[in-house]
Amino acid sequence: MALKLQVNTERLVRELEHLASYSDTPPPAITRILFTKPDLEARAYLKELFQEAGLKVREDPLGNLFARWEGHAPELPAVGTGSHIDAIPYAGMYDGTVGVLGGLEAIRALQQAGFKPHRSIELLVFTAEEPTRFGIGCLGSRALSGALSPEALRALKDSEGNSLEEVRQKAGYTGPLEEVRLPENHYAAFVELHIEQGPVLEQEGVPLGVVTAIAAPASLRVVLEGEGGHAGTVLMPDRKDALCAAAEIILGVEAFARGSGSINTVATTGFCEVHPNAINSVPSRVRLEIDVRDVEQSRRDQVVRNILQGVEQVCTRRNIRYSVEIINMDPPAKSASEVLRALVEACGEASVRFKLMVSRAYHDALFMARIAPTAMLFIPCRGGISHRPDEYASPEDIARGVQVLALTLAKLSQAEEKGPPKDEPLTLND
């Protein structure tokens, strides 16, 4: 397949910068939370771009946005690409958006080259990849894949007590949530282009990362109940200090991850709420939220079991009451061999070096892997920085990723109706 692709880098950067203007915080910080005014305005801007490119646009009742380039055989399962545009408070302008606007530019480059897809190519903008508003990440892709039921969606509330039902309907999304889940075999393949959000590609001087596996988090909420009192009058032998128990647990979380035997195991206690949070009062109540990740589910789950056992031991010894809630334990995902093969071949055609790597952050592709052969393509980001205003990816790196994505989408769209099995091993020639 000899495609001469021209990526319009200047247009793509201009569109990324314009999309960044839809924000609740002044530049360079980006804050774009689900169904707020900036989010709805950004969606409207994207729909205009999609329609200008001749794509067929639709939205589902949860706000997932689809833009389809119809192929010669529209009845066949399509090839999907895309990402998200929501942003946590004071974030940067490249997380997710490179996969959305880069996906659009890949389609436009194929159109300009005269390519005609056999299978339709569909660009997705997922609703709420970030957990900012409703406390759960990958909201849209979870619902599309069936990992989150309509009943579970209806039960969600934001920090102000507004239900997802109320918020989405106020934003104009009024259809039944039962219509969100995609039908079986909707996609033949899915590829997500994304900034790495880590330093490996930049440090090693490799232009692209081909993702072979996506780590998934197990999230725990631990509540510790001790006894408060005056910092001067409660003597040390009588104390039931919830924060001291929490400190032991936090160090245990770190130790269990370090002792897993793999560099791919990471664990973080990223939230600690102390009551009454006063210098002269013994802490009576602490709430912790713990994130454990790995590309191997059994290894991650063993760390979770170790943490649960550690909580019990610490609290028993310190006479602290406790409760543990498992918020989620999503399985990791392995990339599909046929999609990896298409990515590797596309890198070869574009004469771009790549590194096979795992994603330690989770993405919408994690849930798309439940319903379609899936893989990801990473581009470098400066210093590995993400979720900060100084997040940055160079125009050259973005354009290189778009070129390889376009070639990959072209290959997958021409694939036969019955491809190789998902677990067929990938062999790479030197």
C-alpha positions in Angstrom: 0.0 0.0 0.0 2.0 3.0 -1.3 0.2 6.0 0.3 1.8 9.4 0.0 0.4 11.2 3.1 0.7 14.9 3.8 -0.1 15.7 7.4 -1.1 19.4 7.8 0.8 20.1 10.9 0.1 23.8 11.0 -3.6 23.2 10.8 -3.5 20.5 13.5 -1.5 22.7 15.9 -3.9 25.6 15.3 -6.9 23.4 16.1 -5.2 22.1 19.2 -4.6 25.6 20.4 -8.2 26.7 19.6 -9.6 23.7 21.4 -7.5 24.7 24.4 -9.3 28.0 24.5 -12.4 26.2 25.9 -11.4 26.2 29.5 -12.6 27.3 33.0 -9.1 28.5 33.8 -6.8 31.0 32.0 -4.0 29.7 29.8 -1.8 27.8 29.8 -3.9 25.8 32.3 -6.8 23.8 30.9 -9.9 22.9 33.0 -12.6 21.2 31.0 -15.0 19.1 33.1 -17.8 17.0 31.8 -21.0 18.9 30.6 -19.7 22.3 31.8 -19.9 25.3 29.5 -16.3 24.8 28.1 -16.9 21.1 27.5 -20.1 21.7 25.6 -18.5 24.5 23.6 -15.5 22.3 22.7 -17.9 19.5 21.6 -19.7 22.0 19.3 -16.4 23.1 17.8 -15.4 19.5 17.1 -18.7 18.7 15.5 -18.1 21.6 13.1 -14.7 20.2 12.2 -16.0 16.7 11.7 -18.8 17.9 9.4 -16.3 20.0 7.4 -14.3 16.8 6.8 -17.4 15.1 5.4 -17.9 12.8 8.4 -21.2 11.5 9.5 -21.7 12.7 13.1 -23.8 11.3 15.9 -23.9 11.4 19.7 -25.2 8.8 22.1 -27.3 9.6 25.2 -24.1 9.8 27.4 -22.4 12.2 25.1 -20.0 9.9 23.4 -19.4 11.5 20.0 -18.9 9.5 16.8 -17.7 10.8 13.4 -17.8 8.2 10.6 -16.0 8.1 7.3 -18.1 5.6 5.5 -16.3 2.8 3.6 -17.2 0.8 0.6 -18.6 -1.9 2.9 -20.5 0.0 5.6 -22.2 -3.2 6.8 -18.8 -4.5 8.1 -17.5 -3.8 11.6 -15.7 -0.4 11.4 -12.2 0.6 12.4 -12.2 3.0 15.4 -9.8 5.6 16.7 -10.1 8.5 19.1 -9.6 9.6 22.7 -11.1 12.3 25.0 -11.2 16.1 25.4 -12.1 16.5 29.1 -9.3 17.8 31.3 -8.8 17.7 35.1 -8.4 21.2 36.8 -5.2 23.0 35.8 -4.2 20.4 33.2 -2.4 20.8 29.8 -3.6 20.9 26.3 -2.4 17.6 24.8 -3.8 14.8 27.0 -6.5 13.1 25.0 -6.8 15.9 22.5 -3.9 14.7 20.4 -5.8 11.4 19.8 -9.0 13.3 18.8 -7.7 16.0 16.6 -4.8 13.7 15.5 -7.4 11.1 14.5 -9.3 13.7 12.5 -6.1 14.8 10.8 -5.2 11.2 10.0 -8.6 10.8 8.2 -8.1 14.1 6.3 -4.6 13.0 5.2 -6.0 9.7 3.9 -8.8 11.6 2.1 -6.3 14.0 0.5 -4.2 11.0 -0.6 -7.2 9.6 -2.5 -7.5 6.6 -0.2 -11.0 4.9 -0.1 -11.6 2.8 3.0 -13.2 -0.6 2.6 -14.4 -0.8 6.2 -15.7 2.5 7.6 -13.3 4.5 9.8 -14.9 6.0 12.9 -13.5 8.7 15.1 -14.6 8.7 18.8 -14.6 11.4 21.4 -15.2 9.6 24.7 -17.2 11.1 27.4 -15.3 11.8 30.6 -12.1 9.8 30.6 -11.1 11.8 33.6 -12.8 11.0 37.0 -13.1 14.7 37.9 -16.9 15.1 38.0 -18.4 11.7 38.9 -15.4 10.0 40.6 -15.0 7.3 38.0 -12.6 7.4 35.1 -13.3 6.3 31.5 -17.0 6.8 32.0 -17.9 6.8 28.3 -15.8 3.8 27.3 -17.0 1.8 30.3 -20.6 2.4 29.2 -19.9 1.7 25.6 -18.2 -1.6 26.4 -20.8 -2.7 28.9 -18.5 -2.5 31.9 -20.8 0.1 33.5 -24.5 -0.7 33.4 -27.3 1.9 32.9 -28.3 1.3 36.6 -24.8 2.1 37.8 -24.7 5.2 35.6 -28.0 6.5 37.0 -26.7 6.1 40.6 -23.7 8.4 40.0 -23.7 11.8 41.6 -21.1 14.6 41.5 -19.6 16.4 44.6 -22.5 18.8 44.7 -25.1 16.1 44.8 -26.2 16.4 41.1 -27.0 13.1 39.5 -25.6 12.1 36.1 -29.2 11.9 34.9 -29.9 15.5 35.8 -26.6 16.8 34.5 -26.7 15.0 31.1 -30.3 15.9 30.5 -29.7 19.6 31.3 -26.8 19.4 28.7 -29.3 18.1 26.1 -28.5 14.4 26.2 -32.0 12.9 27.0 -32.0 9.5 25.3 -32.2 6.3 27.4 -28.9 5.1 28.8 -29.8 1.6 27.6 -28.8 2.7 24.1 -25.2 3.6 25.0 -23.7 0.1 24.9 -22.3 -0.7 21.5 -23.7 -3.7 19.6 -21.5 -6.8 19.3 -18.8 -6.5 16.6 -19.3 -2.8 16.1 -15.6 -2.5 15.6 -13.1 -4.7 13.8 -10.3 -2.9 15.5 -9.5 0.2 17.6 -6.3 2.3 17.9 -5.8 5.2 20.3 -3.1 7.8 19.7 -1.9 9.5 22.9 1.0 11.3 24.5 3.0 8.9 26.6 2.5 10.8 29.9 5.9 9.4 31.0 9.6 10.1 30.2 10.7 6.8 28.5 10.4 7.8 24.8 12.1 11.2 25.3 14.9 9.7 27.5 15.7 7.0 25.0 15.3 9.2 21.9 12.7 6.9 20.3 10.0 8.7 18.3 7.1 6.4 18.9 5.8 3.8 21.4 3.7 0.8 20.3 1.8 -0.3 23.4 1.6 -4.0 24.0 -0.4 -3.9 27.3 -2.3 -1.4 29.4 -2.1 -1.5 33.2 -5.3 -1.2 35.1 -6.0 0.2 38.6 -7.4 -1.3 41.6 -8.8 1.5 43.8 -9.4 1.2 47.5 -11.0 3.6 50.0 -9.9 3.0 53.6 -11.6 4.8 56.5 -10.0 4.7 60.0 -11.8 5.6 63.2 -9.8 6.2 66.3 -10.5 8.5 69.3 -9.8 12.2 69.3 -8.8 14.4 72.2 -6.6 17.2 73.4 -3.1 17.0 72.1 -1.7 17.9 75.6 -3.9 15.8 77.9 -4.3 12.5 76.1 -1.2 10.5 77.2 0.7 8.4 74.7 -0.3 5.0 76.2 -4.0 5.9 75.9 -4.0 7.1 72.3 -5.9 5.7 69.4 -4.5 8.0 66.8 -6.1 7.3 63.4 -3.4 9.3 61.5 -0.5 7.2 63.0 -2.3 4.1 61.8 -2.7 5.7 58.4 1.0 6.5 58.3 1.9 2.9 58.8 -0.6 1.8 56.1 0.7 4.3 53.6 4.3 3.1 54.1 3.0 -0.5 53.8 1.4 0.3 50.5 4.7 1.5 49.2 6.6 -1.5 50.6 4.1 -4.0 49.1 4.5 -2.5 45.6 8.3 -2.4 45.9 8.3 -6.0 47.0 6.1 -7.4 44.1 9.2 -8.4 42.1 8.3 -6.3 39.1 9.0 -2.8 38.1 5.5 -2.7 36.5 3.8 -2.7 39.9 3.0 0.7 41.3 0.9 1.8 44.3 0.0 5.2 45.4 -1.9 6.6 48.4 -3.0 9.8 46.6 -5.7 11.0 49.0 -5.5 11.5 52.8 -8.3 13.4 54.6 -7.8 14.0 58.4 -10.3 14.9 61.0 -10.3 17.3 62.8 -7.1 18.4 61.0 -5.9 20.7 63.9 -2.4 20.9 65.3 -3.6 20.6 68.9 -6.0 17.7 68.5 -5.4 13.9 68.2 -6.7 12.8 64.8 -9.9 10.8 65.3 -10.7 9.9 61.7 -8.7 9.5 58.5 -9.9 8.6 54.9 -7.3 7.2 52.5 -7.7 6.4 48.8 -5.2 4.0 47.3 -4.4 3.2 43.7 -2.6 -0.1 42.7 -1.6 -0.8 39.1 0.1 -3.5 37.1 -0.1 -5.1 33.6 -0.4 -8.5 35.3 -3.7 -8.8 37.1 -2.6 -11.7 39.5 0.4 -9.7 40.7 -1.6 -6.5 41.2 -4.4 -8.4 43.1 -1.8 -10.0 45.3 -0.6 -6.5 46.3 -4.2 -5.6 47.0 -4.5 -8.6 49.3 -1.3 -7.7 51.1 -2.6 -4.2 51.6 -5.9 -5.5 53.0 -4.1 -7.8 55.4 -1.8 -4.9 56.4 -4.7 -2.6 57.2 -6.2 -5.3 59.4 -2.9 -5.9 61.3 -2.2 -2.2 61.9 -5.7 -1.5 63.1 -5.9 -4.5 65.3 -2.5 -3.6 67.0 -3.5 0.0 67.4 -7.2 -0.6 68.4 -8.5 1.4 65.5 -11.9 0.6 63.8 -11.7 0.5 60.0 -13.6 -0.2 56.8 -12.3 -0.9 53.4 -14.2 -0.3 50.2 -13.0 -1.6 46.8 -14.0 1.1 44.4 -12.9 -0.8 41.3 -10.6 -3.7 40.2 -10.5 -3.5 36.4 -8.5 -6.1 34.6 -5.5 -5.0 32.6 -5.6 -5.4 28.8 -3.2 -7.0 26.3 -3.0 -5.4 22.9 -4.3 -7.5 20.0 -1.7 -9.0 17.7 -3.4 -7.9 14.5 -3.5 -4.3 15.5 0.1 -4.4 16.8 1.2 -5.9 13.5 -0.5 -3.1 11.6 1.1 -0.5 13.8 4.6 -2.1 13.4 4.2 -2.3 9.6 3.0 1.3 9.5 6.1 2.4 11.4 8.2 0.5 8.8 6.5 2.2 5.9 7.0 5.6 7.5 10.6 4.8 8.4 10.0 5.6 12.0 11.8 3.9 14.9 9.5 2.6 17.7 9.7 0.9 21.1 7.4 -1.8 22.3 6.2 -0.7 25.7 3.4 -0.9 28.3 1.1 1.9 29.3 1.2 2.4 33.1 -1.6 5.0 32.8 -5.0 3.7 31.9 -7.0 5.0 28.9 -10.3 4.4 27.1 -8.5 1.8 25.1 -8.5 -0.4 28.2 -12.2 -0.8 28.0 -12.4 -0.8 24.2 -10.2 -3.9 24.4 -13.1 -5.7 25.9 -15.1 -5.4 22.7 -12.6 -5.1 19.9 -9.0 -5.9 19.0 -7.2 -2.8 20.4 -3.8 -1.2 20.7 -2.3 2.2 21.4 0.4 4.4 19.8 2.4 6.8 22.0 4.2 10.0 21.1 6.8 11.6 23.4 5.9 14.4 25.8 8.5 16.8 27.2 9.9 15.6 30.5 7.2 13.0 30.7 5.0 15.7 32.2 1.2 15.5 32.0 -1.8 16.7 33.9 0.0 20.1 34.3 -0.2 23.3 32.4 3.4 22.8 31.1 2.5 19.5 29.4 3.9 19.6 25.9 4.3 17.6 22.7 6.2 19.0 19.7 4.4 19.5 16.4 7.0 17.2 14.8 6.2 14.3 17.2 2.4 14.9 16.8 2.7 14.8 13.0 4.8 11.7 13.1 2.2 9.9 15.3 -0.6 11.1 13.0 1.2 9.7 9.9 1.7 6.3 11.5 -1.9 6.3 12.8 -3.2 7.1 9.3 -1.2 4.3 7.7 -2.5 1.9 10.5 -6.1 2.9 10.0 -5.7 2.3 6.2 -4.3 -1.2 6.7 -7.0 -2.1 9.2 -9.8 -0.8 7.1 -8.7 -3.0 4.2 -8.4 -6.1 6.3 -10.3 -9.2 5.4 -13.6 -9.9 7.2 -12.0 -12.7 9.3 -8.6 -11.7 10.6 -6.2 -13.8 12.8 -7.3 -14.6 16.3 -6.7 -11.9 19.0 -4.1 -14.0 20.9 -2.0 -14.9 17.9 1.6 -14.1 18.9 3.3 -11.2 17.2 6.6 -11.9 15.7 8.9 -9.0 14.7 11.6 -9.2 12.1 14.8 -7.2 12.5 
